[in-house]
């Protein structure tokens, strides 16, 4: 690497403008062996140590003046050797540190980086990427299966599946279940299983738990070959406290804030990144670009966005304000805008999803329109209210119908994803099925109805693994899902129901074509809580592309139930959640319905149906008189 190239790259990194800094910092193969570069601006001396020199201080690195970056090139390291950086602080203390830019690490509990030339992957997903460019998500089906890779499935002895085994097992399952995307909880390298991957150590390395970087890339390629998008959770707000990782990297606050109160993340026992520091911006945005560009991911779900937006979000920080007297984290907000602006400049067709739990405005508005620049946000309010409603004894639901209808007031304020995620089925919250009231039969009836409500409501969809068949146990990160449940008839039928619902979602444009357009929904029965029923129409772009939804939220069948429809003609029952094949009691559907010639509510026509107890009906036009 020529001197001027080194200095130019160092300049870009230090000014927060180098978004491929993983091509410069870290370990890279060169003609003379391997070159190692590390940013440690306040270190007294840095050494390269590893298997190749018996972990001694025999390879001192050189500080390139004015850059804060130390460098050394050596022929001693061999591929797959382990290494770290020996950092001597100004006070003389000495600490072995991980390489922040490593492409791979040894198996836990060790955390040595692996000497690894970045593989030149030959991709086979050109057709997928072309289709991704042509069919952006806004008017397309997005139905995400959220997966914790360490506990989706395991071997009989409890050991992990490999990336290659996951490729063989998970892809056919996701395909069979008609999901459009998988979303992996963080697969970046981390030490603590109990963190679920959210306490990161390796921002450029897929975890070695399941195999190599090559195996990981091949897995992504295989998902794309099957027509399945891949999203991954990513954590740019905070990092692990371990003293041999990023914390106090050069003996001073390097990646974290110098202000202890701002650096200390009490809630998660971690350190907050100093998002106002330009070098940290280069580091984090390069990480995002690495996963999207080099690894071909289709999106990132950005974790804990609220923690980056507010100064007082964390426990014990109430009353913390900025120079303007409010609680906004100005550096965090500016970083998020810079992140999204950069990502969409290079990849306008991907998903940048905010896990943001407050009512911060314009999370999904473009930056040039005053927004944060994400294109999707998890709708945490919808999730909370929906679960609270369905957990309730049906006898009392009529007094709390606002839990279902309040979201109608803000459903287009942002571009939303509706999540029933891992966070809702852990820490004593119970599984989705176990949350439902009543006996086992009614629990499944409620769960089927709730999933139809999620599909019918405007917004993209996300469901955590195991929920699709109604696993009874809440999620446990240390063991596989209870696949044995599928030997039970009710669980098996629940899985078949979810598969059918997902297939219908993909087939019917009314579910997703106008997801972010107020013209996409017509509320026909949202103001009669005493009946404990709910109804609305979802519309696509074409006149005949619409679906009629009717929900009965109590376990009492309603005969001669009138449903308003927009046109005269014949309608057909597309889905009845109470069919025996799905775990209900109905052996025969209702077939078709003829309009009555009478208007009802806001619509000029109506049909008459039997609305089964604790159910949802999806009704589709068959032959209309326009």
VOBA-341329 format. One record per residue (C-alpha): x, y, z; residue in one letter; residue number from 1. Coordinates in pm, whole numbers, plus 32768, in hexadecimal, padded with zeros to 4 digits. Example, Ala and Ser with C-alpha at 12.3 -4.5 7.8 and 13.67 -1.06 7.14 Angstrom:
R   east   north     up   aa     i
R   84CE    7E3E   830C    A     1
R   8557    7F96   82CA    S     2
***
This chain:
R   east   north     up   aa     i
R   8000    8000   8000    X     1
R   809F    8143   7F8F    X     2
R   80DB    8251   808F    X     3
R   7FF1    834A   7FEC    X     4
R   7EDD    8246   7FDE    X     5
R   7F0F    81FB   8150    X     6
R   7F06    836A   81AB    X     7
R   7DD5    83AD   80D2    X     8
R   7D19    828C   816E    X     9
R   7D80    82F9   82C8    X    10
R   7D05    8459   827D    X    11
R   7BB2    83D9   8208    X    12
R   7B94    82F9   8338    X    13
R   7BEB    840F   8429    X    14
R   7AF6    8502   8389    X    15
R   79D4    840B   839A    X    16
R   79C2    83DF   8221    X    17
R   7A55    8284   81EB    X    18
R   7938    818C   81CD    X    19
R   7A09    8068   8153    X    20
R   7B0D    8086   8264    X    21
R   7B04    7F0B   828F    X    22
R   7BDA    7F03   8152    X    23
R   7CE8    7FC8   8209    X    24
R   7CE3    7F8B   837E    X    25
R   7D0B    7E30   8410    X    26
R   7DC7    7D0F   836E    X    27
R   7E08    7D07   81F6    X    28
R   7EDB    7C29   811C    X    29
R   7FEB    7CDF   8056    X    30
R   8114    7C71   7F87    X    31
R   81F6    7C79   80B9    X    32
R   810E    7BA2   818E    X    33
R   8001    7C4C   825D    X    34
R   7FD5    7DB8   82B6    X    35
R   7F2B    7E16   83FC    X    36
R   7EA0    7F73   843B    X    37
R   7DF2    7FE2   8579    X    38
R   7D6C    812E   85F3    X    39
R   7DEE    8173   8753    X    40
R   7E3B    82E8   8756    X    41
R   7EA1    830E   88C4    X    42
R   7F68    81CE   88F1    X    43
R   80D4    81E7   895B    X    44
R   812F    80B3   888D    X    45
R   8073    7F9F   87D5    X    46
R   80EF    7E3F   878C    X    47
R   806F    7D2F   86A6    X    48
R   8064    7BED   8771    X    49
R   7FE8    7A92   871C    X    50
R   802F    7926   86DA    X    51
R   8142    7988   85E7    X    52
R   821E    7A31   86ED    X    53
R   81B5    7973   8828    X    54
R   80DF    7A9C   8896    X    55
R   8216    7B68   88DE    X    56
R   8262    7CD7   88A2    X    57
R   8351    7C88   8785    X    58
R   8289    7D3C   8677    X    59
R   8267    7EAB   86D8    X    60
R   8184    7F74   85F8    X    61
R   81D3    80CD   8571    X    62
R   80F7    81FD   85A9    X    63
R   80C1    82B9   8463    X    64
R   80E3    8424   84C4    X    65
R   7FA7    84F1   84C6    X    66
R   7EBF    83C7   8492    X    67
R   7E98    831B   85E3    X    68
R   7EC5    81D3   8525    X    69
R   7FD0    80D0   8573    X    70
R   804F    7FE6   8465    X    71
R   8132    7EBB   842E    X    72
R   816D    7DCB   830E    X    73
R   81FB    7C71   8352    X    74
R   8232    7B23   82A8    X    75
R   8218    7A68   83F3    X    76
R   809B    7A49   840F    X    77
R   7FF8    7925   835B    X    78
R   7E8E    78F9   82FA    X    79
R   7DBC    7886   8425    X    80
R   7EBC    78FC   8526    X    81
R   7E23    79B4   864D    X    82
R   7E8A    7B18   869E    X    83
R   7E3E    7C4A   8770    X    84
R   7ECC    7DA4   879D    X    85
R   7FA1    7DE5   88CF    X    86
R   7F4D    7F47   893E    X    87
R   8036    7FFE   8A29    X    88
R   7F82    812C   8AB6    X    89
R   8028    8275   8B0E    X    90
R   802B    8210   8C7E    X    91
R   80F8    80DA   8C23    X    92
R   7FE0    7FDC   8C54    X    93
R   7FCB    7EC6   8B52    X    94
R   7E94    7E1B   8ACB    X    95
R   7E55    7D23   89B1    X    96
R   7D38    7DA1   88D8    X    97
R   7C62    7D08   87C5    X    98
R   7C79    7D89   8662    X    99
R   7B40    7E5E   8631    X   100
R   7B4E    7E13   84BB    X   101
R   7B8E    7C9B   84CA    X   102
R   7AD5    7BC8   83C7    X   103
R   7AD3    7A9B   84AE    X   104
R   7B0D    7A2F   8616    X   105
R   7B61    78ED   86C7    X   106
R   7A4C    7827   876E    X   107
R   79CE    78AD   88BA    X   108
R   7A33    78C9   89D0    X   109
R   7B6F    7946   8921    X   110
R   7B65    7A8D   8864    X   111
R   7CA2    7A8B   8798    X   112
R   7C7E    7B0C   8635    X   113
R   7CD4    7A20   8518    X   114
R   7DD4    7A7C   840E    X   115
R   7CE5    7A6A   82EA    X   116
R   7CFE    7AFF   818F    X   117
R   7BA8    7B86   8137    X   118
R   7B1B    7A7D   804B    X   119
R   7ACD    7AD6   7EE4    X   120
R   796C    7A4E   7ED4    X   121
R   78E1    79EF   7D80    X   122
R   7771    7A41   7DA4    X   123
R   7651    799D   7CEC    X   124
R   753E    7A90   7D4F    X   125
R   7547    7B88   7C2F    X   126
R   73DD    7B39   7BD5    X   127
R   7370    7B6C   7D3D    X   128
R   7420    7CBD   7D56    X   129
R   7387    7D2B   7C0C    X   130
R   722C    7CCF   7C85    X   131
R   7272    7D86   7DCC    X   132
R   72BD    7EC1   7D07    X   133
R   7184    7E9F   7C32    X   134
R   7093    7E42   7D49    X   135
R   70CE    7F22   7E73    X   136
R   7017    7EBE   7FB1    X   137
R   6F19    7FD5   7FD2    X   138
R   6E17    7F3A   7EE8    X   139
R   6E8A    7DD3   7F12    X   140
R   6E4B    7CBA   800D    X   141
R   6F3B    7CC2   8134    X   142
R   6EF7    7BA9   822B    X   143
R   7022    7B6D   830E    X   144
R   7078    7A34   83D5    X   145
R   7150    7A9E   84FD    X   146
R   7257    799E   855B    X   147
R   7350    796E   8673    X   148
R   7441    788A   85C0    X   149
R   74C8    77E7   86FB    X   150
R   7373    7768   8769    X   151
R   72A3    7736   862E    X   152
R   7326    75D4   861D    X   153
R   7444    7516   86BD    X   154
R   74E1    73BF   86A6    X   155
R   7464    72B0   8791    X   156
R   7594    72E6   8870    X   157
R   753F    7459   8892    X   158
R   7655    74D6   87AE    X   159
R   761A    75E6   86AE    X   160
R   75C1    75AC   8546    X   161
R   76C1    7637   8454    X   162
R   767C    7743   8350    X   163
R   767D    762B   824D    X   164
R   7584    755B   8312    X   165
R   74A8    768D   8345    X   166
R   74B3    76BE   81CB    X   167
R   7432    755C   819A    X   168
R   7320    756D   82A2    X   169
R   72AA    76D3   82D7    X   170
R   728E    773F   816B    X   171
R   7198    762A   8107    X   172
R   70CB    7671   823E    X   173
R   70B6    77E8   8201    X   174
R   705F    77A3   8094    X   175
R   6F52    76A8   80F4    X   176
R   6EBB    779B   81ED    X   177
R   6EAC    78B3   80E6    X   178
R   6F7D    79B4   819D    X   179
R   7022    7ABE   80C4    X   180
R   7147    7B09   81AF    X   181
R   7201    7A82   82D9    X   182
R   727E    7B6E   83E3    X   183
R   739E    7AE7   84AD    X   184
R   73DD    7B63   860B    X   185
R   7548    7BDC   8607    X   186
R   763C    7AEA   8567    X   187
R   7764    7BD6   859B    X   188
R   7866    7B40   8685    X   189
R   780B    7B4B   87F3    X   190
R   787C    7A8D   8927    X   191
R   7749    7A6F   8A05    X   192
R   762F    798F   898B    X   193
R   7547    7A2E   8A8A    X   194
R   756C    7B7C   89D8    X   195
R   74BD    7ADD   88A9    X   196
R   75C6    7B85   87D3    X   197
R   757E    7CEB   883B    X   198
R   76C5    7D16   88FF    X   199
R   77AB    7D23   87D2    X   200
R   7921    7CF9   87BB    X   201
R   795A    7CC2   8646    X   202
R   78B9    7DC7   8569    X   203
R   7947    7D2B   842B    X   204
R   7943    7BB9   8484    X   205
R   7826    7ABF   8479    X   206
R   782C    79ED   85B5    X   207
R   790C    78BB   85A7    X   208
R   7804    77F2   8666    X   209
R   776F    777B   8521    X   210
R   7898    7776   8435    X   211
R   797B    7853   8365    X   212
R   794B    7999   82AD    X   213
R   7940    78D6   8166    X   214
R   782E    77F7   81F2    X   215
R   776A    792B   825C    X   216
R   7785    79CA   8103    X   217
R   771E    7886   805A    X   218
R   75EC    7878   813D    X   219
R   7580    79D5   80D2    X   220
R   75B5    7973   7F66    X   221
R   74DA    7841   7F98    X   222
R   73C0    790B   8036    X   223
R   73C5    79F1   7F08    X   224
R   73C2    78C8   7E19    X   225
R   7283    7858   7EC8    X   226
R   71E8    79B2   7EA1    X   227
R   7200    7A0B   8012    X   228
R   7286    7B57   8092    X   229
R   7372    7B66   81BC    X   230
R   7365    7C74   82C8    X   231
R   7442    7C7C   83FB    X   232
R   7431    7D36   8544    X   233
R   7551    7E29   8578    X   234
R   75B6    7EE8   86B1    X   235
R   7664    8036   8670    X   236
R   7607    80D9   87B9    X   237
R   76CE    8017   88BC    X   238
R   77D2    7F05   88E7    X   239
R   784E    7E0B   89EC    X   240
R   7907    7E7C   8B21    X   241
R   7A1B    7D72   8B07    X   242
R   7B69    7E1A   8B49    X   243
R   7C14    7D55   8A31    X   244
R   7B18    7DCD   892C    X   245
R   7AC9    7F35   88C3    X   246
R   7AAD    7FCD   8A1F    X   247
R   7BBF    80CD   8A6D    X   248
R   7C67    8045   8936    X   249
R   7DA8    8110   893F    X   250
R   7D9E    814A   8AB6    X   251
R   7CA9    826A   8A8E    X   252
R   7B3E    8282   8A1E    X   253
R   7B6D    8238   88AE    X   254
R   7A29    81AA   8825    X   255
R   7952    8217   894E    X   256
R   7901    8373   89D3    X   257
R   7A04    841A   8AB0    X   258
R   78E8    8489   8B94    X   259
R   78B0    8359   8C75    X   260
R   773E    83A4   8CA1    X   261
R   7707    83A0   8B29    X   262
R   77EC    8277   8AF0    X   263
R   7754    819D   8BFF    X   264
R   7624    80D9   8B8A    X   265
R   7582    806D   8CCE    X   266
R   745B    7FB1   8C3C    X   267
R   7529    7EC3   8B66    X   268
R   7670    7EC0   8C27    X   269
R   7734    7F3D   8AFB    X   270
R   77E4    8073   8A75    X   271
R   773F    816C   898C    X   272
R   77F9    81C5   884E    X   273
R   7861    8331   8831    X   274
R   7789    8370   86FE    X   275
R   7810    84D1   86D6    X   276
R   7975    8458   86A2    X   277
R   79CA    8450   8530    X   278
R   7AA2    8318   8547    X   279
R   7986    825E   85F3    X   280
R   789F    82CC   84DB    X   281
R   7992    823E   83D9    X   282
R   79A7    80FB   84A3    X   283
R   7831    80C6   84CE    X   284
R   77BF    8132   8375    X   285
R   78D0    8055   82E1    X   286
R   7840    7F36   83AB    X   287
R   76E6    7F73   831B    X   288
R   7774    7F89   81BC    X   289
R   783D    7E49   81F2    X   290
R   7704    7D7F   823B    X   291
R   7638    7E1F   8126    X   292
R   7742    7E3B   801A    X   293
R   7842    7D2B   804F    X   294
R   7753    7C2E   80F1    X   295
R   7623    7C82   8015    X   296
R   752A    7CA2   8133    X   297
R   73DC    7D35   80CC    X   298
R   73AF    7E0B   81FF    X   299
R   7411    7E61   8362    X   300
R   7328    7E7C   8489    X   301
R   73D3    7F85   855E    X   302
R   73B4    7F2C   86CC    X   303
R   736A    801A   87EB    X   304
R   733D    8156   8719    X   305
R   7293    820B   883A    X   306
R   73D2    81EB   8904    X   307
R   7485    82B1   87F4    X   308
R   7377    83BA   87D3    X   309
R   7356    8424   893F    X   310
R   744B    8486   8A4E    X   311
R   7364    8410   8B64    X   312
R   72EB    82C6   8AD0    X   313
R   73C3    81F5   8BBA    X   314
R   7379    81AC   8D27    X   315
R   73F6    82B5   8E17    X   316
R   7427    83C0   8D0E    X   317
R   72E2    8479   8D3E    X   318
R   730E    85EE   8D16    X   319
R   743E    85DB   8C30    X   320
R   741F    86EE   8B2C    X   321
R   74E3    8779   8A07    X   322
R   7554    88DF   89CD    X   323
R   73F5    893C   895F    X   324
R   7358    88BE   8AA0    X   325
R   72A9    878B   8A16    X   326
R   72F7    8619   8A29    X   327
R   735A    85E1   88BF    X   328
R   74A4    8532   8879    X   329
R   7510    8618   875F    X   330
R   7643    854B   8703    X   331
R   7574    840D   86FB    X   332
R   746A    84A7   861F    X   333
R   756E    8534   8531    X   334
R   761E    83E2   851F    X   335
R   74DC    832B   84C8    X   336
R   7495    8421   83B0    X   337
R   75F7    83FB   832C    X   338
R   75DD    8280   8341    X   339
R   7499    826B   827D    X   340
R   7501    8371   817F    X   341
R   763E    82AC   8138    X   342
R   7597    8159   8127    X   343
R   7484    81C8   8039    X   344
R   757D    8282   7F5E    X   345
R   7619    8133   7F07    X   346
R   74F6    8044   7F42    X   347
R   73A7    80F4   7F08    X   348
R   72F0    7FA5   7EF6    X   349
R   733D    7F19   8050    X   350
R   7289    7F27   819F    X   351
R   7300    8003   82BD    X   352
R   7219    7FB2   83DE    X   353
R   720B    8072   8525    X   354
R   71BD    7FC1   8669    X   355
R   7143    8104   8707    X   356
R   7053    80FB   882C    X   357
R   6FF9    826C   8857    X   358
R   6F26    835A   8788    X   359
R   7054    840B   86F4    X   360
R   6FD2    84BA   85B9    X   361
R   702B    8464   8451    X   362
R   70F9    8330   8497    X   363
R   70B0    82AE   8339    X   364
R   70AD    83FC   8285    X   365
R   71D4    844C   81A0    X   366
R   72EB    8519   8239    X   367
R   72B8    8633   813E    X   368
R   7152    864B   81BC    X   369
R   71BC    866D   8326    X   370
R   71AA    84FA   8379    X   371
R   729E    83FC   8404    X   372
R   72AC    834B   82B5    X   373
R   7244    81E7   830D    X   374
R   714C    814C   821E    X   375
R   70A0    8074   8326    X   376
R   7057    807D   8498    X   377
R   6FD5    7F6E   857F    X   378
R   6E7B    7FD4   85F6    X   379
R   6EAF    7F8E   8767    X   380
R   6D70    8042   87CE    X   381
R   6C9B    7F66   86EA    X   382
R   6D48    7E2F   8770    X   383
R   6D15    7E92   88DD    X   384
R   6BA6    7EEE   88B1    X   385
R   6B52    7DBD   87DE    X   386
R   6BEB    7CC9   88D5    X   387
R   6B44    7D78   89FB    X   388
R   69F4    7D56   894D    X   389
R   6A17    7BE9   88EE    X   390
R   6A9D    7B88   8A46    X   391
R   695C    7C10   8AD9    X   392
R   6831    7B3A   8B3A    X   393
R   673B    7B63   8A16    X   394
R   662B    7BBD   8B0F    X   395
R   66D4    7D0E   8B48    X   396
R   6757    7D5A   89EB    X   397
R   6633    7E36   8982    X   398
R   66A6    7F3C   8A7E    X   399
R   6806    7F42   89EE    X   400
R   67D0    7F44   8877    X   401
R   68A2    807E   885C    X   402
R   69D0    7F99   8884    X   403
R   6983    7F11   8729    X   404
R   690A    804F   8685    X   405
R   69F9    8156   8711    X   406
R   6B03    80F4   8614    X   407
R   6A12    815D   84FF    X   408
R   6A5C    82C5   8565    X   409
R   6BD3    82AD   8526    X   410
R   6C07    8180   8442    X   411
R   6C89    825F   8329    X   412
R   6D60    8346   83FD    X   413
R   6E89    8265   83B4    X   414
R   6ED5    813F   82D1    X   415
R   6E9C    802B   83CA    X   416
R   6EF3    7EC0   83FF    X   417
R   6E04    7E0D   84EC    X   418
R   6EDC    7D35   85D1    X   419
R   6E8D    7C0E   86AE    X   420
R   6FFC    7BE7   8700    X   421
R   70E0    7B28   87ED    X   422
R   70B9    7C39   88F3    X   423
R   6F4D    7BD8   8926    X   424
R   6F87    7A66   896E    X   425
R   709F    7A6B   8A71    X   426
R   70E8    7AD8   8BD8    X   427
R   6FA3    7A49   8C61    X   428
R   6EC5    7AEF   8B5C    X   429
R   6E57    7997   8ADB    X   430
R   6E3C    7923   8974    X   431
R   6D38    79BC   888E    X   432
R   6C57    788C   88AE    X   433
R   6C7B    7882   8A29    X   434
R   6C1A    79F3   8A40    X   435
R   6AC5    79A8   89AC    X   436
R   699F    797A   8A9E    X   437
R   68C7    7848   8AD1    X   438
R   6903    76D7   8AA4    X   439
R   69EF    7648   89A0    X   440
R   68EA    7651   888D    X   441
R   6899    77BF   88CC    X   442
R   6A07    781B   88E7    X   443
R   6A41    77A2   8786    X   444
R   6900    7847   870A    X   445
R   6978    7993   879A    X   446
R   6AD4    7967   8709    X   447
R   6A4E    7920   85AC    X   448
R   696D    7A51   85C0    X   449
R   6A87    7B2F   863B    X   450
R   6B6E    7AC4   851F    X   451
R   6A62    7B19   841F    X   452
R   6A3B    7C6D   84C4    X   453
R   6BB3    7CA3   84A1    X   454
R   6BAA    7C40   8332    X   455
R   6A7A    7D18   82E9    X   456
R   6AFD    7E50   8398    X   457
R   6BCA    7F3D   82BA    X   458
R   6D40    7F07   82E4    X   459
R   6E40    7DFA   829C    X   460
R   6E4D    7CC6   837E    X   461
R   6F3F    7C17   8469    X   462
R   6F09    7ADB   8537    X   463
R   7004    7A35   861F    X   464
R   705A    78C9   85EA    X   465
R   6F7E    77CA   869B    X   466
R   6E56    78B6   86A1    X   467
R   6DE6    7831   854F    X   468
R   6D77    76EA   85ED    X   469
R   6D20    776F   8746    X   470
R   6E42    76E9   8813    X   471
R   6DD0    76DD   897D    X   472
R   6F20    771D   8A27    X   473
R   6FAC    7879   8A17    X   474
R   70EF    789D   8954    X   475
R   7231    7816   89EA    X   476
R   7375    7883   8946    X   477
R   7436    7754   89C7    X   478
R   7369    7642   891E    X   479
R   72B3    75F7   87DC    X   480
R   7148    7649   879F    X   481
R   7050    7541   8812    X   482
R   702C    749D   86BE    X   483
R   6F94    7372   876E    X   484
R   6E5D    744D   8795    X   485
R   6E0B    7406   8629    X   486
R   6DB1    72A0   868A    X   487
R   6C86    733F   8736    X   488
R   6B5D    736A   864D    X   489
R   6B0E    74CB   86BE    X   490
R   6C72    7547   868B    X   491
R   6C88    749D   8539    X   492
R   6B42    753C   84C8    X   493
R   6BB5    768F   8549    X   494
R   6CED    7670   8474    X   495
R   6C18    7618   8345    X   496
R   6B3E    7745   838C    X   497
R   6C68    7832   8395    X   498
R   6CEB    779A   8254    X   499
R   6B9A    77D2   81AA    X   500
R   6B7C    7935   8230    X   501
R   6CDC    798A   81B9    X   502
R   6C8F    78FF   8060    X   503
R   6B52    79D0   8046    X   504
R   6C16    7B02   80B6    X   505
R   6D0A    7AD5   7F97    X   506
R   6BFA    7A94   7E96    X   507
R   6B10    7BB3   7EE5    X   508
R   6B89    7D11   7E8D    X   509
R   6A8D    7DB3   7F76    X   510
R   6B61    7D45   809D    X   511
R   6C92    7E0E   803B    X   512
R   6C73    7EE0   7EFF    X   513
R   6BF8    8017   7FB5    X   514
R   6C95    7FCE   8107    X   515
R   6D0B    8136   8130    X   516
R   6BEA    81EA   8086    X   517
R   6AAE    824F   8142    X   518
R   69EC    81DD   800F    X   519
R   6A4E    807B   806D    X   520
R   694B    804C   817E    X   521
R   67DA    8097   81B1    X   522
R   6760    8068   8316    X   523
R   65FF    7FE2   8306    X   524
R   65C4    7F65   8467    X   525
R   66B0    8002   8561    X   526
R   65B5    80C2   8635    X   527
R   64D7    7FB4   86CC    X   528
R   659A    7F27   87F3    X   529
R   6463    7E9E   889A    X   530
R   6448    7D9A   8786    X   531
R   65B3    7D32   87BC    X   532
R   65DF    7D29   8644    X   533
R   66CB    7DE2   855F    X   534
R   66C5    7E0B   83E9    X   535
R   677F    7EBE   82D4    X   536
R   67D9    7EA6   8166    X   537
R   693E    7E9F   80E4    X   538
R   696C    7F1B   7F80    X   539
R   6A70    7EF5   7E6F    X   540
R   6AA0    7FD6   7D44    X   541
R   69A8    7F2A   7C5C    X   542
R   6834    7F52   7C9B    X   543
R   67FE    7DDD   7CCF    X   544
R   6931    7DAA   7DAB    X   545
R   6894    7DC4   7F01    X   546
R   6857    7CE1   802A    X   547
R   6749    7CF5   8134    X   548
R   67A6    7C9D   829A    X   549
R   66B6    7C4A   83B4    X   550
R   6728    7BF9   8517    X   551
R   665D    7B63   8631    X   552
R   671D    7B9F   8773    X   553
R   663D    7AD3   885C    X   554
R   65F9    795C   8862    X   555
R   648D    7984   87F9    X   556
R   641C    7939   8695    X   557
R   6362    7A52   85E5    X   558
R   6253    79E7   84F3    X   559
R   61D4    7AC7   83D8    X   560
R   62FA    7BB1   8400    X   561
R   62F5    7CCA   8302    X   562
R   6439    7D3F   8265    X   563
R   644C    7E7B   8191    X   564
R   64EE    7E56   8038    X   565
R   6537    7F57   7F28    X   566
R   6498    7EAA   7DF8    X   567
R   6374    7DCB   7DA3    X   568
R   63BF    7C6B   7D31    X   569
R   6448    7B23   7DB3    X   570
R   654B    7AFE   7EC6    X   571
R   6605    79CB   7F3E    X   572
R   6695    795B   8089    X   573
R   680E    795F   8061    X   574
R   6864    78FF   81C9    X   575
R   67A0    7895   82FB    X   576
R   687A    786C   8430    X   577
R   6781    7777   84C7    X   578
R   67AA    766B   83BE    X   579
R   67F6    7513   8449    X   580
R   6934    74FD   837B    X   581
R   69BA    7623   8446    X   582
R   694C    75A4   859C    X   583
R   67E8    762C   859D    X   584
R   6698    757C   8593    X   585
R   6613    75CE   8439    X   586
R   6620    74AD   8345    X   587
R   6594    7571   821F    X   588
R   65C4    76DB   81B9    X   589
R   64B6    77D1   8156    X   590
R   6511    77D8   7FE6    X   591
R   648E    790C   7F36    X   592
R   63B5    7A32   7F9D    X   593
R   62CA    7B02   7EC6    X   594
R   629A    7C6F   7F19    X   595
R   614B    7CC7   7FB3    X   596
R   6100    7E03   7EEF    X   597
R   610A    7EC7   8033    X   598
R   6214    7FBF   8096    X   599
R   62AB    7FA6   81EE    X   600
R   637A    809A   82B4    X   601
R   6455    815A   81C0    X   602
R   643A    8066   809E    X   603
R   632A    804E   7F91    X   604
R   6305    7ED4   7FAF    X   605
R   631A    7DC1   80B2    X   606
R   632D    7C48   80D8    X   607
R   62AD    7B69   81EE    X   608
R   638F    7A64   8290    X   609
R   63B0    798B   83C1    X   610
R   64CC    7A19   848E    X   611
R   655F    78F3   854F    X   612
R   65B3    790D   86BE    X   613
R   670B    79A7   8700    X   614
R   6769    79BD   8595    X   615
R   67D2    7A86   846B    X   616
R   6745    7A72   830B    X   617
R   67F7    7AE6   81D2    X   618
R   6704    7B1C   80B3    X   619
R   6762    7B60   7F4B    X   620
R   6695    7BE3   7E26    X   621
R   664D    7AD8   7D21    X   622
R   6567    7B78   7C20    X   623
R   6513    7CE7   7C49    X   624
R   6413    7DC8   7BA4    X   625
R   64DA    7F06   7B6E    X   626
***
